Amino acid sequence: MAQVLRLRKALSGSETFPAMPEGLRHLPTADAAPIALHALLADAYTNGFGSVPAFAQWWPSITSDEEYDPALLVILADQTGHPAALALCWNSGFIKDLAVAPPWRGRGVGDALLATVFATFAERGFRRIDLKVMAANSAAIRLYRRAGMEEAPL
């Protein structure tokens, strides 16, 4: 089995919502097509650093989970409303999935997405937020470390 790291960000409570990268806007969960979110995750995980079950299984399992809160599904969309990035977070202070569509990578989208997640959880009074990442996923780990996340015990 692949080695997994737990990364943690200590929240100060003073986190602020970032400006969105040019060409992107927040998309409310209610305005998002779940099948498009699934496609974004499936595309992001083609690198071998994650997986997503078939849509028919994935969406019902997400929305029926006791840790799911639609307000913690952060979606950044292009001007046509097509999802460019998402962070699916649990209400326990955990980032379950984070994905940026390939055409949007390297443009500050992941940084803005994480900053939005941190500000959202700080606003809710959380003092930290965690995620798990495969140890071989160096690009993701660079993003998370740049955002101030540090390794924590599994």
TIRO-2110 file (N, C-alpha, C; in Angstrom, 1 decimal):
// TIRO-2110
0.8, -1.2, 0.0, N, 1, A
0.0, 0.0, 0.0, CA, 1, A
0.9, 1.2, 0.0, C, 1, A
0.5, 2.3, -0.7, N, 2, A
1.2, 3.5, -0.8, CA, 2, A
1.3, 4.2, 0.5, C, 2, A
2.4, 4.9, 0.8, N, 3, A
2.6, 5.6, 2.0, CA, 3, A
1.8, 6.9, 1.9, C, 3, A
1.1, 7.2, 3.0, N, 4, A
0.2, 8.4, 3.1, CA, 4, A
0.8, 9.3, 4.2, C, 4, A
0.7, 10.6, 4.0, N, 5, A
1.1, 11.6, 5.0, CA, 5, A
-0.2, 12.3, 5.5, C, 5, A
-0.2, 12.7, 6.7, N, 6, A
-1.2, 13.6, 7.2, CA, 6, A
-0.6, 14.9, 7.3, C, 6, A
-1.2, 15.9, 6.7, N, 7, A
-0.7, 17.3, 6.9, CA, 7, A
-1.7, 18.1, 7.6, C, 7, A
-1.3, 19.1, 8.3, N, 8, A
-2.1, 19.9, 9.2, CA, 8, A
-1.8, 21.4, 9.0, C, 8, A
-2.8, 22.2, 9.1, N, 9, A
-2.6, 23.7, 9.1, CA, 9, A
-3.2, 24.2, 10.4, C, 9, A
-2.4, 24.9, 11.2, N, 10, A
-2.9, 25.5, 12.4, CA, 10, A
-3.6, 26.8, 11.9, C, 10, A
-4.8, 27.1, 12.3, N, 11, A
-5.5, 28.3, 11.9, CA, 11, A
-5.4, 29.3, 13.1, C, 11, A
-5.1, 30.5, 12.7, N, 12, A
-5.0, 31.6, 13.7, CA, 12, A
-6.3, 32.3, 14.0, C, 12, A
-7.3, 32.1, 13.1, N, 13, A
-8.5, 32.8, 13.2, CA, 13, A
-8.5, 34.1, 12.4, C, 13, A
-7.4, 34.5, 11.9, N, 14, A
-7.3, 35.8, 11.2, CA, 14, A
-7.2, 35.5, 9.6, C, 14, A
-7.4, 34.3, 9.2, N, 15, A
-7.4, 33.9, 7.8, CA, 15, A
-8.4, 34.7, 7.0, C, 15, A
-8.1, 35.2, 5.9, N, 16, A
-9.0, 36.0, 5.0, CA, 16, A
-9.2, 35.3, 3.7, C, 16, A
-10.4, 35.6, 3.1, N, 17, A
-10.7, 35.0, 1.8, CA, 17, A
-9.9, 35.7, 0.8, C, 17, A
-9.3, 34.9, -0.1, N, 18, A
-8.4, 35.5, -1.1, CA, 18, A
-9.2, 36.1, -2.3, C, 18, A
-8.6, 36.9, -3.1, N, 19, A
-9.1, 37.3, -4.4, CA, 19, A
-9.0, 36.0, -5.3, C, 19, A
-10.0, 35.9, -6.1, N, 20, A
-10.0, 34.7, -7.0, CA, 20, A
-9.1, 35.0, -8.2, C, 20, A
-8.5, 33.9, -8.7, N, 21, A
-7.7, 34.0, -9.9, CA, 21, A
-8.5, 34.5, -11.0, C, 21, A
-7.9, 35.2, -11.9, N, 22, A
-8.7, 35.8, -13.1, CA, 22, A
-9.4, 34.7, -13.8, C, 22, A
-10.6, 34.9, -14.1, N, 23, A
-11.4, 34.0, -14.9, CA, 23, A
-12.2, 33.0, -14.1, C, 23, A
-12.1, 33.0, -12.7, N, 24, A
-12.8, 32.1, -11.9, CA, 24, A
-13.7, 32.8, -10.9, C, 24, A
-14.7, 32.1, -10.5, N, 25, A
-15.6, 32.6, -9.5, CA, 25, A
-16.1, 31.5, -8.6, C, 25, A
-16.6, 31.8, -7.4, N, 26, A
-17.2, 30.7, -6.5, CA, 26, A
-18.5, 30.3, -7.2, C, 26, A
-18.7, 29.0, -7.1, N, 27, A
-19.9, 28.4, -7.6, CA, 27, A
-20.6, 27.8, -6.4, C, 27, A
-21.8, 28.3, -6.1, N, 28, A
-22.6, 27.6, -5.0, CA, 28, A
-22.8, 26.2, -5.3, C, 28, A
-22.8, 25.3, -4.3, N, 29, A
-23.0, 23.9, -4.4, CA, 29, A
-24.3, 23.6, -5.2, C, 29, A
-25.3, 24.4, -4.8, N, 30, A
-26.6, 24.2, -5.4, CA, 30, A
-26.6, 24.4, -6.9, C, 30, A
-25.7, 25.2, -7.4, N, 31, A
-25.6, 25.5, -8.8, CA, 31, A
-24.7, 24.6, -9.6, C, 31, A
-24.0, 23.7, -8.9, N, 32, A
-23.1, 22.8, -9.5, CA, 32, A
-23.7, 21.5, -10.0, C, 32, A
-23.3, 21.0, -11.1, N, 33, A
-23.8, 19.7, -11.6, CA, 33, A
-22.9, 18.6, -10.9, C, 33, A
-23.4, 17.8, -10.0, N, 34, A
-22.6, 16.8, -9.3, CA, 34, A
-21.8, 15.9, -10.3, C, 34, A
-22.3, 15.6, -11.5, N, 35, A
-21.6, 14.8, -12.4, CA, 35, A
-20.4, 15.5, -12.9, C, 35, A
-20.4, 16.8, -13.0, N, 36, A
-19.2, 17.6, -13.5, CA, 36, A
-18.2, 17.6, -12.4, C, 36, A
-18.6, 17.6, -11.1, N, 37, A
-17.7, 17.6, -10.0, CA, 37, A
-17.0, 16.2, -10.0, C, 37, A
-17.7, 15.2, -10.2, N, 38, A
-17.2, 13.8, -10.3, CA, 38, A
-16.2, 13.7, -11.4, C, 38, A
-16.5, 14.3, -12.5, N, 39, A
-15.6, 14.2, -13.7, CA, 39, A
-14.3, 15.0, -13.4, C, 39, A
-14.4, 16.1, -12.7, N, 40, A
-13.2, 16.8, -12.3, CA, 40, A
-12.3, 16.0, -11.4, C, 40, A
-12.9, 15.3, -10.4, N, 41, A
-12.1, 14.5, -9.5, CA, 41, A
-11.5, 13.3, -10.2, C, 41, A
-12.3, 12.7, -11.1, N, 42, A
-11.8, 11.5, -11.8, CA, 42, A
-10.6, 11.9, -12.7, C, 42, A
-10.7, 13.1, -13.3, N, 43, A
-9.6, 13.6, -14.2, CA, 43, A
-8.4, 13.9, -13.3, C, 43, A
-8.6, 14.5, -12.2, N, 44, A
-7.5, 14.8, -11.3, CA, 44, A
-6.7, 13.6, -10.8, C, 44, A
-7.5, 12.5, -10.6, N, 45, A
-6.9, 11.3, -10.0, CA, 45, A
-6.3, 10.4, -11.1, C, 45, A
-6.4, 10.8, -12.4, N, 46, A
-5.7, 9.9, -13.4, CA, 46, A
-4.2, 9.8, -13.2, C, 46, A
-3.7, 10.7, -12.4, N, 47, A
-2.2, 10.7, -12.1, CA, 47, A
-1.8, 9.5, -11.2, C, 47, A
-2.8, 8.8, -10.7, N, 48, A
-2.5, 7.6, -9.8, CA, 48, A
-2.4, 8.0, -8.4, C, 48, A
-2.7, 9.2, -8.0, N, 49, A
-2.6, 9.6, -6.6, CA, 49, A
-3.9, 9.7, -5.9, C, 49, A
-4.9, 9.0, -6.3, N, 50, A
-6.2, 8.9, -5.7, CA, 50, A
-7.1, 8.2, -6.6, C, 50, A
-8.4, 8.0, -6.1, N, 51, A
-9.4, 7.4, -6.9, CA, 51, A
-10.7, 7.9, -6.5, C, 51, A
-11.7, 7.7, -7.3, N, 52, A
-13.0, 8.1, -7.0, CA, 52, A
-13.9, 7.0, -7.6, C, 52, A
-14.9, 6.5, -6.8, N, 53, A
-15.8, 5.5, -7.2, CA, 53, A
-16.7, 6.0, -8.4, C, 53, A
-17.4, 5.1, -9.0, N, 54, A
-18.3, 5.5, -10.1, CA, 54, A
-19.3, 6.5, -9.5, C, 54, A
-19.8, 7.4, -10.4, N, 55, A
-20.7, 8.5, -9.9, CA, 55, A
-21.9, 7.9, -9.2, C, 55, A
-22.5, 6.9, -9.6, N, 56, A
-23.7, 6.3, -9.0, CA, 56, A
-23.5, 5.9, -7.5, C, 56, A
-22.3, 5.6, -7.2, N, 57, A
-21.9, 5.3, -5.8, CA, 57, A
-21.4, 6.5, -5.1, C, 57, A
-20.6, 7.3, -5.8, N, 58, A
-19.9, 8.4, -5.2, CA, 58, A
-20.8, 9.5, -4.6, C, 58, A
-21.7, 10.1, -5.4, N, 59, A
-22.5, 11.2, -4.9, CA, 59, A
-23.4, 10.8, -3.8, C, 59, A
-24.1, 9.7, -3.9, N, 60, A
-25.0, 9.3, -2.7, CA, 60, A
-24.2, 9.1, -1.4, C, 60, A
-23.0, 8.5, -1.6, N, 61, A
-22.2, 8.2, -0.4, CA, 61, A
-21.6, 9.6, 0.2, C, 61, A
-21.3, 10.5, -0.6, N, 62, A
-20.9, 11.8, -0.1, CA, 62, A
-22.0, 12.5, 0.6, C, 62, A
-23.1, 12.7, -0.1, N, 63, A
-24.2, 13.5, 0.5, CA, 63, A
-24.9, 12.9, 1.6, C, 63, A
-24.8, 11.6, 1.8, N, 64, A
-25.4, 10.9, 3.0, CA, 64, A
-24.4, 10.8, 4.2, C, 64, A
-23.2, 11.2, 4.0, N, 65, A
-22.2, 11.1, 5.1, CA, 65, A
-22.5, 12.1, 6.1, C, 65, A
-22.4, 11.7, 7.4, N, 66, A
-22.8, 12.7, 8.5, CA, 66, A
-21.8, 13.9, 8.5, C, 66, A
-20.6, 13.7, 7.9, N, 67, A
-19.7, 14.9, 7.9, CA, 67, A
-19.8, 15.8, 6.7, C, 67, A
-20.8, 15.5, 5.8, N, 68, A
-21.0, 16.3, 4.6, CA, 68, A
-21.8, 17.5, 5.0, C, 68, A
-21.3, 18.7, 4.5, N, 69, A
-22.0, 20.0, 4.6, CA, 69, A
-21.9, 20.6, 3.3, C, 69, A
-23.0, 20.9, 2.6, N, 70, A
-22.8, 21.5, 1.2, CA, 70, A
-22.1, 22.8, 1.2, C, 70, A
-22.1, 23.5, 2.4, N, 71, A
-21.3, 24.8, 2.5, CA, 71, A
-19.8, 24.6, 2.5, C, 71, A
-19.4, 23.3, 2.7, N, 72, A
-18.0, 23.0, 2.8, CA, 72, A
-17.5, 22.3, 1.5, C, 72, A
-18.3, 22.4, 0.5, N, 73, A
-17.9, 21.9, -0.8, CA, 73, A
-17.6, 23.2, -1.6, C, 73, A
-16.3, 23.5, -1.7, N, 74, A
-15.8, 24.8, -2.3, CA, 74, A
-15.6, 24.5, -3.7, C, 74, A
-16.3, 25.2, -4.6, N, 75, A
-16.2, 25.0, -6.0, CA, 75, A
-15.8, 26.3, -6.7, C, 75, A
-14.7, 26.3, -7.5, N, 76, A
-14.3, 27.4, -8.3, CA, 76, A
-14.7, 27.1, -9.8, C, 76, A
-15.4, 27.9, -10.4, N, 77, A
-15.8, 27.7, -11.8, CA, 77, A
-15.3, 28.8, -12.7, C, 77, A
-15.2, 28.4, -14.0, N, 78, A
-14.9, 29.4, -15.0, CA, 78, A
-16.1, 30.2, -15.3, C, 78, A
-16.0, 31.1, -16.2, N, 79, A
-17.1, 32.1, -16.5, CA, 79, A
-18.4, 31.4, -17.1, C, 79, A
-18.2, 30.2, -17.6, N, 80, A
-19.4, 29.4, -18.2, CA, 80, A
-20.0, 28.6, -17.1, C, 80, A
-19.4, 28.5, -15.9, N, 81, A
-20.0, 27.7, -14.8, CA, 81, A
-19.4, 26.3, -14.7, C, 81, A
-18.4, 26.0, -15.6, N, 82, A
-17.8, 24.7, -15.6, CA, 82, A
-16.8, 24.7, -14.4, C, 82, A
-16.8, 23.6, -13.6, N, 83, A
-15.9, 23.6, -12.4, CA, 83, A
-14.5, 23.5, -12.9, C, 83, A
-13.6, 24.3, -12.3, N, 84, A
-12.2, 24.3, -12.6, CA, 84, A
-11.4, 23.7, -11.4, C, 84, A
-12.0, 23.8, -10.2, N, 85, A
-11.3, 23.3, -9.0, CA, 85, A
-12.4, 23.1, -7.9, C, 85, A
-12.1, 22.1, -7.0, N, 86, A
-13.0, 21.9, -5.9, CA, 86, A
-12.2, 21.4, -4.7, C, 86, A
-12.8, 21.7, -3.5, N, 87, A
-12.3, 21.2, -2.3, CA, 87, A
-13.5, 20.6, -1.6, C, 87, A
-13.5, 19.3, -1.4, N, 88, A
-14.6, 18.7, -0.7, CA, 88, A
-14.1, 18.5, 0.8, C, 88, A
-14.8, 19.2, 1.7, N, 89, A
-14.3, 19.2, 3.1, CA, 89, A
-15.4, 18.5, 4.0, C, 89, A
-14.9, 17.9, 5.0, N, 90, A
-15.8, 17.3, 6.0, CA, 90, A
-16.0, 18.4, 7.1, C, 90, A
-17.1, 18.3, 7.8, N, 91, A
-17.4, 19.3, 8.9, CA, 91, A
-16.6, 19.0, 10.1, C, 91, A
-15.7, 18.0, 10.1, N, 92, A
-14.8, 17.8, 11.2, CA, 92, A
-13.4, 18.5, 11.1, C, 92, A
-13.3, 19.3, 10.0, N, 93, A
-12.0, 20.0, 9.8, CA, 93, A
-11.1, 19.2, 9.0, C, 93, A
-11.6, 18.5, 8.0, N, 94, A
-10.8, 17.6, 7.2, CA, 94, A
-11.1, 17.9, 5.7, C, 94, A
-10.0, 18.1, 4.9, N, 95, A
-10.1, 18.2, 3.4, CA, 95, A
-10.1, 16.8, 2.9, C, 95, A
-11.3, 16.3, 2.4, N, 96, A
-11.3, 15.0, 1.9, CA, 96, A
-10.8, 14.9, 0.5, C, 96, A
-11.1, 15.8, -0.4, N, 97, A
-10.6, 15.8, -1.8, CA, 97, A
-10.3, 17.2, -2.2, C, 97, A
-9.2, 17.4, -2.9, N, 98, A
-8.9, 18.7, -3.5, CA, 98, A
-8.4, 18.4, -4.9, C, 98, A
-9.0, 19.1, -5.9, N, 99, A
-8.6, 18.9, -7.3, CA, 99, A
-8.7, 20.2, -8.1, C, 99, A
-7.7, 20.4, -8.9, N, 100, A
-7.7, 21.5, -9.9, CA, 100, A
-7.6, 20.9, -11.3, C, 100, A
-8.4, 21.3, -12.2, N, 101, A
-8.4, 20.8, -13.5, CA, 101, A
-7.1, 21.1, -14.2, C, 101, A
-6.6, 20.2, -15.0, N, 102, A
-5.2, 20.4, -15.6, CA, 102, A
-5.0, 21.8, -16.3, C, 102, A
-6.0, 22.3, -17.0, N, 103, A
-5.8, 23.6, -17.7, CA, 103, A
-5.6, 24.8, -16.7, C, 103, A
-6.0, 24.6, -15.4, N, 104, A
-6.0, 25.7, -14.4, CA, 104, A
-4.8, 25.5, -13.5, C, 104, A
-4.0, 24.5, -13.6, N, 105, A
-2.9, 24.3, -12.7, CA, 105, A
-1.7, 25.2, -13.0, C, 105, A
-1.0, 25.6, -12.0, N, 106, A
0.1, 26.5, -12.2, CA, 106, A
-0.3, 27.9, -12.3, C, 106, A
-1.5, 28.2, -11.9, N, 107, A
-2.1, 29.6, -12.1, CA, 107, A
-2.6, 30.2, -10.8, C, 107, A
-2.2, 29.6, -9.6, N, 108, A
-2.6, 30.1, -8.3, CA, 108, A
-3.9, 29.6, -7.9, C, 108, A
-4.5, 28.7, -8.6, N, 109, A
-5.9, 28.2, -8.3, CA, 109, A
-5.9, 27.4, -7.0, C, 109, A
-4.9, 26.5, -6.9, N, 110, A
-4.8, 25.6, -5.7, CA, 110, A
-4.5, 26.5, -4.5, C, 110, A
-3.7, 27.5, -4.6, N, 111, A
-3.4, 28.4, -3.5, CA, 111, A
-4.7, 29.1, -3.0, C, 111, A
-5.5, 29.6, -4.0, N, 112, A
-6.7, 30.3, -3.7, CA, 112, A
-7.7, 29.4, -3.1, C, 112, A
-7.8, 28.2, -3.6, N, 113, A
-8.7, 27.2, -3.1, CA, 113, A
-8.4, 26.9, -1.6, C, 113, A
-7.2, 26.6, -1.3, N, 114, A
-6.8, 26.3, 0.1, CA, 114, A
-7.0, 27.5, 1.0, C, 114, A
-6.7, 28.7, 0.5, N, 115, A
-6.9, 29.9, 1.4, CA, 115, A
-8.4, 30.1, 1.7, C, 115, A
-9.2, 29.8, 0.7, N, 116, A
-10.7, 29.9, 0.9, CA, 116, A
-11.1, 28.8, 1.9, C, 116, A
-10.6, 27.6, 1.8, N, 117, A
-10.9, 26.6, 2.8, CA, 117, A
-10.5, 27.0, 4.2, C, 117, A
-9.3, 27.5, 4.3, N, 118, A
-8.7, 27.9, 5.6, CA, 118, A
-9.6, 29.0, 6.2, C, 118, A
-10.0, 30.0, 5.4, N, 119, A
-10.8, 31.1, 5.9, CA, 119, A
-12.2, 30.6, 6.3, C, 119, A
-12.7, 29.7, 5.6, N, 120, A
-14.1, 29.1, 5.9, CA, 120, A
-14.0, 28.4, 7.2, C, 120, A
-13.0, 27.6, 7.4, N, 121, A
-13.0, 26.9, 8.7, CA, 121, A
-12.6, 27.8, 9.9, C, 121, A
-11.8, 28.8, 9.6, N, 122, A
-11.4, 29.7, 10.7, CA, 122, A
-12.7, 30.5, 11.1, C, 122, A
-13.5, 30.9, 10.1, N, 123, A
-14.7, 31.6, 10.4, CA, 123, A
-15.7, 30.8, 11.2, C, 123, A
-15.6, 29.4, 11.1, N, 124, A
-16.4, 28.5, 11.9, CA, 124, A
-15.8, 28.2, 13.3, C, 124, A
-14.7, 28.8, 13.6, N, 125, A
-14.0, 28.6, 14.8, CA, 125, A
-13.1, 27.5, 14.9, C, 125, A
-12.7, 26.8, 13.8, N, 126, A
-11.8, 25.7, 13.9, CA, 126, A
-10.4, 26.3, 14.1, C, 126, A
-9.6, 25.5, 14.8, N, 127, A
-8.2, 25.9, 15.2, CA, 127, A
-7.2, 25.2, 14.3, C, 127, A
-7.6, 24.2, 13.5, N, 128, A
-6.8, 23.4, 12.6, CA, 128, A
-7.6, 22.7, 11.5, C, 128, A
-6.9, 22.4, 10.5, N, 129, A
-7.5, 21.6, 9.4, CA, 129, A
-6.5, 20.6, 8.9, C, 129, A
-7.0, 19.4, 8.6, N, 130, A
-6.1, 18.3, 8.2, CA, 130, A
-6.5, 17.8, 6.8, C, 130, A
-5.5, 17.0, 6.3, N, 131, A
-5.8, 16.3, 5.0, CA, 131, A
-4.8, 15.1, 5.0, C, 131, A
-5.1, 14.2, 4.1, N, 132, A
-4.1, 13.1, 3.8, CA, 132, A
-3.7, 13.2, 2.4, C, 132, A
-2.5, 12.9, 2.1, N, 133, A
-1.9, 12.9, 0.8, CA, 133, A
-0.9, 11.8, 0.6, C, 133, A
-0.9, 11.2, -0.6, N, 134, A
0.1, 10.2, -0.9, CA, 134, A
1.5, 10.8, -0.9, C, 134, A
2.4, 10.1, -0.2, N, 135, A
3.8, 10.6, 0.0, CA, 135, A
4.5, 10.9, -1.3, C, 135, A
4.1, 10.1, -2.4, N, 136, A
4.7, 10.3, -3.7, CA, 136, A
4.1, 11.4, -4.5, C, 136, A
3.1, 12.1, -4.0, N, 137, A
2.4, 13.2, -4.8, CA, 137, A
3.2, 14.5, -4.4, C, 137, A
4.4, 14.6, -5.0, N, 138, A
5.2, 15.8, -4.7, CA, 138, A
4.6, 17.1, -5.1, C, 138, A
3.9, 17.2, -6.2, N, 139, A
3.3, 18.5, -6.6, CA, 139, A
2.2, 18.9, -5.5, C, 139, A
1.4, 18.0, -5.1, N, 140, A
0.4, 18.3, -4.1, CA, 140, A
1.1, 18.7, -2.7, C, 140, A
2.1, 18.0, -2.4, N, 141, A
2.8, 18.3, -1.1, CA, 141, A
3.4, 19.7, -1.2, C, 141, A
4.0, 20.0, -2.3, N, 142, A
4.6, 21.4, -2.5, CA, 142, A
3.5, 22.5, -2.3, C, 142, A
2.3, 22.2, -2.9, N, 143, A
1.2, 23.2, -2.7, CA, 143, A
0.8, 23.3, -1.2, C, 143, A
0.6, 22.2, -0.5, N, 144, A
0.2, 22.2, 0.9, CA, 144, A
1.2, 22.8, 1.8, C, 144, A
2.5, 22.5, 1.5, N, 145, A
3.6, 23.1, 2.4, CA, 145, A
3.6, 24.6, 2.1, C, 145, A
3.5, 25.0, 0.9, N, 146, A
3.5, 26.5, 0.5, CA, 146, A
2.3, 27.2, 1.3, C, 146, A
1.3, 26.5, 1.5, N, 147, A
0.1, 27.0, 2.2, CA, 147, A
0.3, 27.0, 3.7, C, 147, A
1.4, 26.5, 4.2, N, 148, A
1.7, 26.4, 5.6, CA, 148, A
1.3, 25.1, 6.3, C, 148, A
1.0, 24.1, 5.6, N, 149, A
0.7, 22.8, 6.2, CA, 149, A
1.9, 22.1, 6.6, C, 149, A
1.9, 21.4, 7.7, N, 150, A
3.0, 20.6, 8.2, CA, 150, A
2.6, 19.2, 8.5, C, 150, A
3.5, 18.3, 8.5, N, 151, A
3.2, 16.9, 8.7, CA, 151, A
2.8, 16.7, 10.2, C, 151, A
1.8, 15.9, 10.3, N, 152, A
1.2, 15.6, 11.6, CA, 152, A
1.1, 14.0, 11.8, C, 152, A
1.0, 13.6, 13.0, N, 153, A
0.8, 12.1, 13.2, CA, 153, A
-0.4, 11.6, 12.5, C, 153, A
-0.3, 10.4, 11.9, N, 154, A
-1.5, 9.7, 11.3, CA, 154, A
-2.4, 9.3, 12.5, C, 154, A
END
